Amino acid sequence: MINVLETHNIEKKYKNTSVLKNLNMSIKKGAIYGLIGKNGSGKTTLIRIITGLQSPTGGTYSLYGVPYNDNEILDMRTRIGAIVETPSLYGNMSAKDNLIVQFKNIGIPSLDKINYLLKLVGLKNVGSKKVKYFSLGMKQRLGIAIALSSSPDFLILDEPINGLDPEGIIEIRELILNLNKNGITILISSHYLDELSKIATHYGFLNDGKIINEISADELNKKMRKKMIIKVNNLKEAVKYFEIKNISYEVIDNFNINVYGEVNISKMVMDLSKKKCIIEKIHESNETLENYYINLIGSGNYD
């Protein structure tokens, strides 16, 4: 199967500043690909290159197997819908009129699809209400409807939930999942990692202009370690026990320890009690996507 997108050693420089450096990534058809990186890591620059708004300084990329400098790339780009940064909307027009303008701009003669798009993004009943009175979530959904005007099968969203309230975030999440179920491959740039973990099927971690890791959600779930936070009355004996048993741990303070991996809790409690080390509290949890990302790039590089 040909990947929707492949990049090979992409570079982007502005004068003496390198924003992207030998960047390699691939997006499989049908994926929801979460592009993760801190602010200024190059996410938007990469998206602008993929959508043809900018050219790379070096390297190459392909869409549906067609290199970006091939004459056929224009046909491939018609299969892309995108919101880069914030959607461009006409505030004094209704949602329907915004879509009519978009249809005319891209040369779609029939307006039959407009009502379908408004229904798809949950804006069918807003009537003649001007867009300037929309909530931020409604504006984002209208932006997605506009991006879907050309019936793309690859949708690129740059920070689609930035600034949304919880209700707006849920609406965008459900819309993205629905679009993906209907066969649209989606690339999402976001720093809302908890939300991204609810929808992404694949991840690319961007740091210092490079993709430092690509991984599927299934693989990531297997890698993310189970964790227990235990509170003890004798830290020294607890640490000695974990060292002898080769159990992965991390001391939090004089009483609390993170314990990683599969551990027989009953046996641990009994063994430690024999050493006059009492476990006063146990809290079990799994590592989060944010934990994984911070560990990947190093906590000193996270902001």
C-alpha positions as CSV (number, residue, x, y, z in Angstrom):
1,M,0.0,0.0,0.0
2,I,1.3,3.5,-0.9
3,N,1.5,5.8,2.0
4,V,-0.5,9.0,1.8
5,L,2.6,11.0,2.7
6,E,6.3,10.3,2.9
7,T,9.1,12.7,3.6
8,H,12.8,12.1,3.0
9,N,15.4,14.3,4.8
10,I,13.3,17.4,4.6
11,E,15.1,20.6,5.5
12,K,13.9,24.1,5.8
13,K,16.1,27.1,6.5
14,Y,15.4,30.8,7.0
15,K,18.6,32.6,6.4
16,N,20.9,31.1,9.0
17,T,18.2,29.3,11.0
18,S,17.3,25.7,10.4
19,V,13.7,25.0,11.3
20,L,13.5,21.4,9.9
21,K,16.5,19.1,9.7
22,N,16.6,15.8,7.8
23,L,13.0,15.1,8.7
24,N,11.6,11.7,7.8
25,M,8.0,10.6,8.4
26,S,5.3,8.5,6.8
27,I,1.5,8.5,7.1
28,K,-0.4,5.4,6.3
29,K,-3.8,5.5,4.5
30,G,-6.6,5.5,7.0
31,A,-4.5,6.8,9.9
32,I,-5.1,9.5,12.4
33,Y,-1.5,10.7,12.7
34,G,-0.8,12.9,15.8
35,L,2.2,15.3,15.2
36,I,3.5,16.2,18.6
37,G,6.1,18.8,19.4
38,K,6.5,21.9,21.6
39,N,5.8,25.4,20.2
40,G,8.5,26.4,17.8
41,S,9.5,22.8,17.0
42,G,8.5,23.2,13.3
43,K,5.1,21.7,13.1
44,T,3.4,24.5,11.2
45,T,6.4,24.9,8.9
46,L,6.1,21.2,8.0
47,I,2.4,21.5,7.3
48,R,3.0,24.5,5.1
49,I,5.5,22.5,3.1
50,I,3.2,19.5,2.7
51,T,0.3,21.7,1.6
52,G,2.5,23.5,-1.0
53,L,2.5,26.8,0.8
54,Q,6.2,26.6,1.1
55,S,9.0,24.7,-0.6
56,P,11.7,22.7,1.3
57,T,15.2,23.9,1.3
58,G,16.4,20.3,0.9
59,G,15.2,16.8,0.8
60,T,11.9,15.6,-0.8
61,Y,8.5,14.4,-0.1
62,S,5.7,12.6,-1.9
63,L,1.9,12.5,-1.8
64,Y,0.3,9.2,-2.8
65,G,3.7,8.2,-4.2
66,V,4.1,11.3,-6.4
67,P,7.2,13.4,-5.7
68,Y,6.5,17.0,-4.8
69,N,8.4,18.3,-7.8
70,D,6.5,16.1,-10.3
71,N,3.9,17.8,-12.5
72,E,1.3,15.4,-11.1
73,I,1.7,16.8,-7.6
74,L,-1.0,19.4,-8.4
75,D,-3.5,16.6,-8.9
76,M,-2.5,15.0,-5.6
77,R,-2.9,18.2,-3.7
78,T,-6.6,18.4,-4.8
79,R,-7.0,15.4,-2.5
80,I,-5.9,17.4,0.5
81,G,-8.0,19.6,2.7
82,A,-6.3,21.7,5.3
83,I,-6.6,24.2,8.1
84,V,-3.3,25.9,8.7
85,E,-3.2,27.9,11.9
86,T,-6.7,29.5,12.0
87,P,-9.5,29.1,9.5
88,S,-10.1,32.1,7.1
89,L,-13.7,33.0,7.5
90,Y,-16.0,35.9,6.4
91,G,-17.4,37.1,9.7
92,N,-20.3,39.1,8.2
93,M,-21.6,36.1,6.2
94,S,-23.5,33.0,7.3
95,A,-21.9,29.5,7.4
96,K,-23.7,28.6,4.2
97,D,-22.5,31.8,2.4
98,N,-18.9,31.1,3.5
99,L,-19.2,27.6,1.9
100,I,-20.7,29.1,-1.3
101,V,-17.7,31.5,-1.6
102,Q,-15.4,28.5,-1.1
103,F,-17.2,26.4,-3.8
104,K,-16.9,29.3,-6.3
105,N,-13.2,29.9,-5.5
106,I,-12.3,26.3,-6.2
107,G,-14.6,26.0,-9.2
108,I,-17.3,23.6,-8.0
109,P,-20.4,24.5,-10.0
110,S,-23.0,22.6,-8.0
111,L,-23.9,23.8,-4.5
112,D,-25.8,20.6,-3.7
113,K,-23.1,19.4,-1.3
114,I,-23.3,22.4,1.0
115,N,-26.2,21.2,3.2
116,Y,-24.5,17.9,3.5
117,L,-21.3,19.5,4.8
118,L,-23.2,21.8,7.2
119,K,-25.0,18.7,8.6
120,L,-21.7,16.8,8.8
121,V,-20.0,19.4,11.0
122,G,-23.2,20.1,13.1
123,L,-24.0,23.5,11.7
124,K,-27.1,22.7,9.7
125,N,-29.4,24.6,12.0
126,V,-27.5,27.9,12.4
127,G,-29.5,29.5,9.6
128,S,-28.5,33.0,8.7
129,K,-26.5,33.7,11.9
130,K,-23.3,35.6,11.0
131,V,-20.1,33.8,11.6
132,K,-18.7,36.6,13.7
133,Y,-21.2,35.6,16.4
134,F,-20.1,31.9,16.3
135,S,-18.3,30.3,19.2
136,L,-14.7,29.3,18.6
137,G,-15.7,25.7,18.3
138,M,-18.4,26.5,15.7
139,K,-15.8,28.5,13.7
140,Q,-13.4,25.5,13.8
141,R,-16.2,23.2,12.6
142,L,-17.0,25.6,9.8
143,G,-13.3,25.7,8.9
144,I,-13.3,21.9,8.7
145,A,-16.4,22.0,6.4
146,I,-14.6,24.4,4.1
147,A,-11.5,22.2,4.1
148,L,-13.8,19.3,3.1
149,S,-15.3,21.2,0.2
150,S,-13.2,19.5,-2.5
151,S,-14.0,16.0,-1.1
152,P,-10.4,15.3,0.1
153,D,-9.3,12.0,1.4
154,F,-6.4,13.5,3.4
155,L,-7.3,16.2,6.0
156,I,-4.6,18.3,7.7
157,L,-5.5,20.1,10.9
158,D,-3.1,22.5,12.6
159,E,-4.0,22.8,16.3
160,P,-7.7,22.3,15.8
161,I,-8.7,22.5,19.4
162,N,-6.5,25.4,20.5
163,G,-8.5,27.7,22.8
164,L,-11.7,25.6,22.7
165,D,-13.8,24.9,25.8
166,P,-14.4,21.3,26.9
167,E,-17.7,21.1,24.9
168,G,-16.0,22.4,21.8
169,I,-13.1,19.9,22.2
170,I,-15.6,17.0,22.4
171,E,-17.4,18.2,19.3
172,I,-14.1,18.4,17.3
173,R,-13.0,15.0,18.6
174,E,-16.3,13.3,17.5
175,L,-16.1,15.0,14.1
176,I,-12.6,13.9,13.5
177,L,-13.4,10.3,14.5
178,N,-16.5,10.4,12.2
179,L,-14.5,11.7,9.3
180,N,-11.9,9.0,9.8
181,K,-14.5,6.3,9.9
182,N,-15.6,7.5,6.5
183,G,-12.2,6.9,5.0
184,I,-10.4,10.2,5.5
185,T,-6.7,10.0,6.6
186,I,-6.0,12.8,9.1
187,L,-2.9,14.6,10.2
188,I,-3.3,16.5,13.4
189,S,-0.7,18.9,14.9
190,S,-1.4,19.4,18.5
191,H,0.2,20.0,21.9
192,Y,-3.0,18.8,23.7
193,L,-1.6,15.4,24.3
194,D,-4.3,14.0,26.6
195,E,-6.9,14.8,23.9
196,L,-4.7,13.5,21.1
197,S,-4.3,10.2,22.9
198,K,-8.1,9.6,22.6
199,I,-8.1,9.7,18.8
200,A,-4.7,9.1,17.2
201,T,-3.8,5.8,15.6
202,H,-0.2,6.8,15.0
203,Y,2.2,9.4,16.4
204,G,5.2,11.3,15.2
205,F,7.3,13.1,17.8
206,L,9.0,16.3,16.5
207,N,11.9,17.8,18.4
208,D,14.6,20.3,17.2
209,G,13.4,20.1,13.6
210,K,13.5,16.2,13.4
211,I,11.0,13.4,13.8
212,I,12.7,11.5,16.6
213,N,10.2,8.7,16.9
214,E,7.2,7.3,14.9
215,I,5.0,4.8,16.6
216,S,1.5,3.3,16.4
217,A,-0.9,3.8,19.2
218,D,-1.0,0.0,19.8
219,E,2.8,-0.1,20.1
220,L,2.9,2.9,22.3
221,N,0.3,1.4,24.7
222,K,2.5,-1.6,25.0
223,K,5.6,0.5,25.7
224,M,3.9,2.8,28.3
225,R,4.8,1.2,31.6
226,K,2.3,0.5,34.3
227,K,3.0,2.4,37.5
228,M,2.2,2.2,41.2
229,I,2.8,5.0,43.6
230,I,3.5,3.5,47.0
231,K,3.8,5.3,50.3
232,V,6.1,3.6,52.8
233,N,7.3,4.3,56.4
234,N,10.9,3.0,55.7
235,L,12.3,4.3,52.4
236,K,15.7,2.7,52.9
237,E,14.4,-0.9,53.2
238,A,12.0,-0.4,50.3
239,V,14.8,0.8,48.0
240,K,17.0,-2.1,49.1
241,Y,14.2,-4.6,48.3
242,F,13.6,-3.1,44.8
243,E,17.3,-3.3,44.1
244,I,17.6,-6.9,45.2
245,K,14.4,-7.9,43.2
246,N,15.5,-5.9,40.2
247,I,12.2,-4.0,40.2
248,S,12.2,-0.6,38.3
249,Y,11.5,2.2,40.7
250,E,11.9,6.0,41.2
251,V,12.1,7.7,44.6
252,I,9.7,10.7,44.7
253,D,10.4,11.9,48.3
254,N,11.2,10.4,51.7
255,F,8.0,8.4,51.8
256,N,6.7,7.9,48.2
257,I,8.1,5.8,45.4
258,N,7.1,5.1,41.8
259,V,7.2,1.4,41.1
260,Y,7.1,0.3,37.4
261,G,6.0,-2.8,35.5
262,E,4.1,-5.9,36.6
263,V,4.6,-6.5,40.3
264,N,3.0,-9.1,42.6
265,I,1.5,-6.6,45.1
266,S,0.6,-9.1,47.8
267,K,4.1,-10.6,47.8
268,M,5.7,-7.2,47.9
269,V,3.6,-6.1,50.8
270,M,4.4,-9.3,52.8
271,D,8.2,-9.2,51.9
272,L,8.5,-5.6,53.0
273,S,6.5,-6.1,56.2
274,K,9.2,-8.7,57.2
275,K,11.7,-5.9,56.8
276,K,9.6,-3.6,59.1
277,C,8.7,-1.6,56.0
278,I,4.9,-1.0,55.9
279,I,3.2,0.1,52.7
280,E,0.7,2.7,53.9
281,K,-0.9,3.5,50.5
282,I,-0.9,2.2,46.9
283,H,-2.1,4.0,43.9
284,E,-2.0,2.3,40.5
285,S,-1.9,4.2,37.2
286,N,-0.5,4.0,33.6
287,E,2.0,6.4,32.1
288,T,0.5,9.0,29.9
289,L,1.3,10.2,26.4
290,E,2.8,13.3,28.0
291,N,5.1,11.3,30.2
292,Y,6.3,9.3,27.2
293,Y,6.9,12.5,25.2
294,I,8.8,14.2,28.1
295,N,11.0,11.1,28.6
296,L,11.6,10.9,24.9
297,I,12.9,14.5,24.5
298,G,14.3,14.9,28.0
299,S,12.6,16.9,30.7
300,G,15.0,19.8,30.2
301,N,13.7,20.3,26.6
302,Y,10.0,20.5,27.6
303,D,8.1,23.7,28.0
